[in-house]
Amino acid sequence: MSLAFRENRPILAGLLLKKNKWSVKQERRFELYADGKIKYYKASEWAGTFELTKVSKTRKISRFELEVAFGPGKKTLLLAQVDLANAPRKQEFYSCVLDDWVEALNSVVEFINLQK
């Protein structure tokens, strides 16, 4: 499916662990949009938004952690995979699997580069 067709809906959502500035892992629900916005929620309450740019890079830094670099001089987001044994099962547009997030994040950056 083309990312453009999901512009107003998340192309991927799921539970991940967000590392805060003290490296404490906090479970959050994330939503990734084709325009590069990454919204996250604590329980059902909106907690923040990150925005991918043309120069953003996502890479796995360990088996269960990934790093999203938004660009020079910008914040880096560290995410970890939740325990999949206790996570909701994978569905279309929903996953808690880290590899799915790496692929989706990098696909959105490619899409952004094609649009601008």
N, C-alpha and C positions, 0 to 999 in steps of 0.2 A: 504494500500500500504506500502510496505517495504521502510524504509527511505533510504536504500542503492541504490534503483533505482533512487533516485533523487539527487545523490551525486553532480552533476555539475549544478544542478538547485535548486532554493530555494524550500524548502518544505513548507514554509509559507512566505508570504509577506503581508504588510499592513501598514497603517498609524497609528502611535502612537505618543504620546507626550513624549519627552525625557526631564527629568529634568537635568539642568546643575548644576554646583557646587554652584550657587547662588539660586537654586530651581526655576529658571525660566523655564517654560514649552515651549519647542520648537517642533513644528510639524515636524516629519521626516518620511520618508518611510524606513521601515525595511525589510530586507530579512534574513531569517534563513535557514542555510544549514545543511545537515546531518552530516558534519564533525565538527560541533560546531561553525562555524563562523556566526557572526551576523553582517551584513553590514548595514550601514544606509546612507541615502542620504538626502541632503537639496536640494529641488526641484529635478533636475535630476543629480546633482553633488554629487559624492561620498564624504562623510564627515567623515567616520571612520569605524573601525571594532573592534568588541569585539570577544573573543573566549571563548566558554564554555569549561570547563575541567571536569574530572571525579568527582570532588568534588563540582561542581557548583550546586546551589540550587535556584529555583524560587518559590516565594510564593506571594500570594495577601496580601497586607498590608492594603488595604481598598477596598471598592466596585469598585473603578475605578483606583486603582494603584497597581503595582506589583514591586517587588524587585528581581533583579538577583544578587546573591552573587557568585562571580567567584572563591572564595577560600580565605584561610587565607592570609592576607596582600595584597590582590588585591582589585581593585576598585569595588564598588557596583553600579549597573545600576538601576535607578529608572525610570519606565515608567508609563504613564497614558493613559487611553483610550480617544480617540478623541470623539467628539459629533457624535454619530452614525446617527443622523438625517441628518447630512451633509457629511457623509463619503460614499465612494464607497460601493456598496452592496457586501455582502459576496459571494465568489465563491470558487471553488476548488483551493486550495493553496493560497488563498487570503482572509484575514480577518482583520478587525480592532477591533474585539471583544477580550477583555482582557482575558477571560477564554480560548479562543482558543490558545492564545499565551502562557499562563501558561502551558497548556497541551502539546503543541508542544515543548516548551523549556525543560520541564522535560523529554519528550520522547527522545529528542536528547541526553540528558545526559545519559539516560539509554542505548541508542544505542552506545554511545562512550564507556561506561563501558563494553559492550559486545565485542567491537572491539579490545580493548587494553588489 
